[in-house]
Amino acid sequence: MSDKIKNIDEQEEELFEHYKYIADNGQDKLRIDKFLIDRIPNTSRSKIQIAAHNGNILVNKIQVKPNYKVKPKDEISIVLPYPVRQLELIPQNIPIDIIYEDDQLCLVNKSANMVVHPGYGNYDGTLVNALLYHFDQLPELPNDYFGRPGLVHRLDKHTTGVMVVAKTENTLTNLAKQFFDRTTKRKYYALVWGDVAEDEGKVDLYLGRSLKNRKLMVGYPEKEHGKHAVTHYKVVERLGYVTLIECKLETGRTHQIRVHMKHIGHPLFNDLEYGGDKIVKGTSFTKYKQFVENCFKLLPGQALHAKSLGFFHPTLKKELNFDSELPDYFEEVLNKWRRYSSSSTF
């Protein structure tokens, strides 16, 4: 009994996996949970059953229950949260800004200079370490709490703003499906170099790892070299040599906004990796150069903030929307540019 793996889509920014299979011509009738557990690494029958109950398993594009019997030539797809990396997770008493919390999930306003989860070079001091400590201090935990914060998306180290974190396996799986189906509503604010010509627009460009530097992403015109990525943007405020824009994501790839805006000639202000940490637009006057340097010094990294997030709560059965204010240093930079642009002739 064999199957053909059509595609495994491991999202970069969104921490879930999408598997697709076609059942063999000689496939015996077999419960779909048993069929999948033999084929997907680092999973369990209970995880697959939770996925089915949340509508994450499709057979021939129709949602099925865990007891569905797989038949020859069935086209099967499943979305699962990304498996936890095998690292020791240590609770640490690190301050975090909790916007909202219930027994299923919490919303965090992530600060700058904080890595989301442990990995190579960052084994502690992360948001996950802080959340583990926070959860351990709660008087009660849900019955199906699985001992760790559940992530289905993340933000870059220097990007601030709203993130959702699941407390239960069921909520984690449900949110993974929402992110995969692109039904979540995400808005970012970014300060970019240059006067963006159009009041609104769209960037549709495949993103993949740079062949010269694997830590960076680059845009490709064709899917053979990257993953599909779409960003919608509109101008919020024009400030002469820089523009404050709002970005809405259709997809959530690594460094998506940063690469997309660089591609159209407007790198993010103070973006070290993508060319925004030098003067891209403006004059050659010493006074202007000093002004820009003073703005750079206020920012820990690229001027990017996850402004709002909306999603469907899996147990409350209603849409929730959360918003976060720009960090003080971001507002200070904007105010500096407002004063500069109001006193200058471009």
matplotlib code that plots the C-alpha trace (Angstrom):
import matplotlib.pyplot as plt

x = [0.0, 1.7, 0.9, 2.3, 3.2, 2.1, 3.5, 4.7, 4.4, 6.3, 5.5, 8.3, 6.4, 3.3, 4.2, 2.1, 2.5, 0.3, 0.5, -1.1, -1.4, -3.1, -4.1, -2.7, -4.8, -4.6, -5.5, -7.6, -10.3, -8.7, -9.7, -8.2, -6.6, -4.7, -3.8, -2.3, -0.5, 1.7, 2.7, 3.2, 6.3, 6.1, 2.3, -0.2, -3.6, -5.1, -3.5, -5.0, -8.4, -8.3, -7.4, -10.4, -12.8, -11.6, -12.1, -8.4, -8.6, -10.1, -10.7, -11.4, -11.8, -14.5, -14.1, -14.2, -14.4, -11.6, -13.6, -13.7, -12.5, -9.8, -10.5, -8.2, -7.3, -8.6, -6.9, -6.2, -4.9, -4.3, -3.1, -1.2, 0.6, 4.4, 6.0, 7.9, 11.6, 13.4, 14.9, 14.6, 12.1, 12.9, 10.3, 11.8, 10.3, 10.5, 7.9, 5.4, 2.4, -0.8, -3.5, -6.2, -6.3, -8.8, -8.6, -7.9, -5.5, -3.8, -2.8, 0.6, 1.9, 5.4, 8.2, 11.3, 14.6, 12.7, 13.0, 9.8, 11.0, 14.3, 16.5, 20.1, 21.8, 18.8, 18.2, 16.6, 15.2, 12.5, 8.8, 8.2, 10.3, 8.4, 5.0, 5.9, 6.6, 3.4, 1.3, 2.9, 1.8, -1.9, -4.2, -6.0, -5.1, -7.5, -7.9, -6.3, -3.3, -0.4, 2.5, 3.8, 2.7, 1.3, 2.6, 1.0, 2.8, 5.7, 7.3, 10.9, 13.1, 12.8, 9.2, 6.7, 3.0, 0.1, 0.6, -1.9, -0.7, -2.7, -3.0, -4.7, -4.1, -7.6, -7.1, -3.7, -5.0, -8.0, -5.8, -3.4, -6.3, -7.4, -4.0, -3.7, -7.1, -6.1, -9.2, -7.2, -7.1, -3.6, -2.5, 1.0, 2.3, 5.7, 7.8, 9.4, 11.9, 10.6, 7.3, 5.2, 3.7, 0.3, -2.1, -2.5, -1.2, -0.3, 3.0, 2.7, 6.2, 7.5, 9.9, 12.8, 16.1, 19.0, 21.6, 24.3, 23.1, 20.7, 19.5, 18.0, 15.0, 14.8, 12.0, 11.6, 9.2, 8.4, 7.3, 10.2, 12.4, 10.1, 6.8, 3.8, 3.5, 1.0, 1.1, -1.5, -0.4, -1.9, -0.5, -1.3, 0.8, 3.3, 6.3, 8.5, 11.4, 9.6, 6.0, 4.0, 2.1, -0.4, 0.2, -2.4, -1.0, -2.6, 0.3, 2.8, 6.3, 9.5, 10.4, 7.5, 6.8, 10.5, 11.4, 8.3, 8.8, 12.5, 11.4, 9.3, 12.0, 10.9, 12.9, 11.8, 13.4, 16.4, 16.2, 19.7, 19.3, 17.5, 19.2, 17.1, 19.8, 21.4, 20.0, 18.0, 16.1, 16.9, 19.6, 23.4, 23.4, 25.3, 22.3, 20.0, 22.4, 22.6, 18.8, 18.5, 21.2, 19.3, 16.2, 18.1, 19.4, 15.8, 14.9, 16.1, 15.7, 13.3, 10.3, 7.6, 4.7, 2.0, -0.9, -3.9, -5.0, -8.5, -9.5, -12.5, -12.3, -12.7, -14.8, -16.5, -17.6, -17.2, -14.7, -12.3, -10.2, -7.2, -5.2, -1.9, -0.5, 2.8, 5.8, 6.8, 10.1, 8.2, 5.9, 8.9, 10.5, 7.3, 7.0, 10.6, 9.7, 6.5, 8.4, 11.1, 8.7, 6.6, 9.6, 11.2, 10.5, 10.7]
y = [0.0, 3.2, 6.9, 9.7, 12.9, 15.7, 18.6, 19.5, 23.3, 24.3, 27.9, 30.2, 33.0, 31.0, 28.0, 25.3, 22.5, 21.6, 18.0, 16.5, 12.8, 10.7, 7.2, 4.4, 2.4, -0.6, 1.2, -0.8, 0.9, 2.4, 5.1, 8.3, 9.0, 5.7, 6.4, 9.8, 8.8, 6.3, 9.1, 12.3, 12.6, 14.0, 13.6, 11.4, 10.0, 12.6, 15.5, 14.1, 13.7, 17.3, 18.4, 16.5, 18.0, 21.5, 20.9, 20.7, 17.4, 17.4, 14.4, 15.4, 19.0, 18.0, 18.1, 14.6, 13.1, 10.9, 7.7, 8.4, 5.3, 6.2, 4.8, 4.3, 7.6, 9.8, 13.2, 14.0, 17.2, 18.2, 21.3, 20.8, 23.1, 23.0, 20.5, 21.9, 22.0, 19.6, 22.2, 22.5, 25.3, 27.1, 29.4, 32.9, 35.8, 38.3, 41.1, 40.7, 42.9, 40.7, 42.5, 39.8, 36.3, 33.5, 29.8, 29.1, 31.7, 35.0, 38.1, 39.6, 43.0, 41.9, 44.3, 45.1, 43.2, 40.0, 36.8, 34.8, 31.3, 29.5, 28.5, 28.6, 31.4, 32.3, 29.5, 31.7, 35.2, 34.6, 35.3, 31.6, 31.5, 34.4, 32.9, 29.6, 31.4, 33.4, 30.3, 28.5, 31.3, 31.1, 29.6, 27.4, 26.0, 24.4, 20.6, 20.1, 22.5, 20.9, 22.4, 25.0, 28.2, 27.3, 29.5, 29.6, 32.8, 34.9, 38.4, 39.3, 40.2, 44.0, 43.9, 44.9, 44.4, 41.9, 38.1, 35.4, 32.4, 29.2, 27.5, 24.3, 21.8, 22.3, 26.1, 25.8, 23.5, 25.7, 28.8, 27.0, 26.4, 30.0, 31.3, 28.7, 29.6, 33.3, 34.3, 36.1, 39.9, 41.4, 45.0, 46.3, 49.9, 50.5, 53.6, 53.3, 55.4, 57.6, 59.2, 56.2, 57.2, 55.5, 55.9, 52.1, 49.1, 45.4, 43.5, 40.0, 38.4, 34.9, 34.9, 32.5, 32.2, 34.3, 32.1, 34.5, 34.8, 32.2, 34.5, 36.9, 36.5, 37.7, 38.2, 35.9, 36.3, 32.6, 30.0, 27.6, 29.8, 30.7, 30.8, 32.9, 36.1, 39.0, 42.3, 45.0, 48.5, 52.0, 55.3, 56.5, 59.7, 61.3, 62.8, 64.0, 61.6, 58.9, 57.5, 55.8, 53.0, 50.3, 46.8, 43.9, 40.4, 37.7, 35.4, 35.4, 34.6, 35.4, 39.1, 39.5, 43.2, 44.1, 42.3, 43.4, 47.1, 46.9, 45.4, 48.4, 50.8, 51.7, 49.8, 50.0, 52.9, 51.6, 48.1, 46.8, 43.6, 45.2, 48.5, 50.8, 51.7, 54.3, 57.5, 56.3, 59.5, 63.1, 65.7, 65.7, 68.4, 67.6, 68.8, 66.3, 63.4, 64.2, 64.4, 60.9, 59.5, 60.8, 59.0, 55.8, 55.9, 55.9, 52.7, 49.2, 47.9, 48.3, 50.6, 47.9, 47.3, 44.6, 47.0, 44.7, 41.1, 39.7, 36.0, 33.7, 32.5, 28.7, 28.3, 31.7, 31.3, 34.9, 37.2, 39.1, 42.0, 43.5, 46.6, 47.9, 51.4, 52.2, 52.1, 55.5, 55.5, 54.9, 57.8, 60.0, 59.2, 60.0, 63.3, 64.2, 63.6, 65.6, 68.6, 68.2, 67.8, 70.8, 73.0, 71.8, 72.2, 69.0]
z = [0.0, -1.1, -1.6, -3.6, -1.8, -4.1, -2.0, 1.4, 2.0, 5.1, 5.7, 6.8, 8.6, 9.3, 11.4, 9.9, 7.3, 4.3, 3.2, 0.1, -0.9, -3.5, -2.4, -4.4, -7.0, -4.7, -1.5, 0.9, 2.8, 5.9, 8.4, 7.4, 10.8, 10.6, 6.9, 7.8, 11.0, 9.0, 6.6, 8.6, 10.8, 14.4, 14.7, 16.6, 16.1, 18.5, 16.6, 13.3, 15.0, 16.3, 12.8, 11.3, 13.9, 12.9, 9.2, 8.4, 6.5, 3.0, 0.8, -2.8, -1.5, 1.0, 4.8, 6.4, 9.9, 11.4, 10.6, 6.9, 5.0, 2.4, -1.1, -4.2, -5.9, -3.1, -3.0, 0.6, 2.1, 5.7, 7.5, 10.8, 13.2, 12.7, 15.0, 18.0, 17.7, 20.0, 22.3, 26.0, 26.8, 30.0, 31.6, 32.2, 34.0, 31.1, 31.0, 28.2, 27.2, 27.2, 25.2, 25.8, 27.4, 27.9, 28.5, 24.8, 23.6, 24.4, 22.3, 22.9, 21.9, 21.0, 21.8, 19.7, 20.2, 21.1, 19.2, 19.1, 19.8, 20.6, 17.8, 16.6, 18.4, 20.5, 23.1, 25.8, 26.3, 23.7, 23.7, 24.1, 27.3, 28.7, 27.8, 29.5, 32.7, 32.4, 31.8, 34.7, 37.0, 36.0, 38.7, 36.2, 32.8, 30.3, 30.4, 27.1, 27.7, 26.1, 28.1, 25.7, 23.9, 20.5, 17.6, 14.1, 13.0, 14.1, 13.8, 13.1, 16.0, 15.5, 14.3, 17.0, 17.4, 17.7, 17.8, 18.8, 20.9, 21.4, 24.7, 23.6, 20.8, 19.5, 19.2, 17.7, 15.0, 14.4, 14.0, 11.7, 9.3, 9.4, 8.6, 5.8, 4.4, 4.6, 6.5, 9.2, 8.9, 9.3, 9.0, 9.4, 9.5, 7.8, 7.3, 3.9, 1.9, -0.8, -1.8, -2.9, -6.2, -6.0, -3.1, -3.0, -4.8, -4.8, -4.9, -6.2, -6.2, -5.3, -2.4, -1.8, 0.0, -1.4, -3.1, -1.8, 1.8, 3.2, 6.0, 3.4, 1.1, -2.5, -5.0, -8.0, -11.0, -11.2, -8.6, -9.4, -7.3, -4.4, -2.8, -3.8, -1.8, -2.1, -0.2, -0.5, 0.5, 0.8, 1.8, 5.3, 5.4, 3.0, 4.7, 1.8, 1.5, 3.5, 3.5, 6.2, 4.6, 5.7, 4.5, 4.3, 3.9, 1.7, 2.5, 5.4, 4.1, 5.8, 5.5, 3.0, 3.5, 3.7, 0.5, -1.4, -0.6, -1.5, -4.8, -5.8, -4.7, -1.2, 1.4, 5.0, 6.9, 8.9, 7.5, 7.9, 5.9, 2.9, 2.3, 4.4, 6.9, 4.6, 3.0, 0.0, -0.7, 0.1, -0.1, 0.3, 3.0, 6.2, 8.3, 6.5, 7.0, 10.7, 10.9, 9.3, 11.6, 14.6, 13.4, 12.9, 16.4, 17.8, 16.0, 17.1, 13.5, 10.6, 11.1, 10.9, 13.3, 13.3, 13.8, 14.0, 13.8, 13.3, 13.5, 14.3, 17.9, 17.9, 21.0, 21.4, 17.7, 16.8, 15.1, 17.3, 16.3, 18.1, 17.6, 19.0, 19.2, 17.5, 19.9, 21.3, 19.4, 16.1, 16.9, 17.8, 14.4, 12.6, 14.5, 13.5, 9.9, 10.2, 11.5, 8.9, 6.0, 7.1, 7.1, 3.8, 0.1, -1.8]

ax = plt.figure().add_subplot(projection="3d")
ax.plot(x, y, z, "-o")
ax.set_aspect("equal")
plt.show()
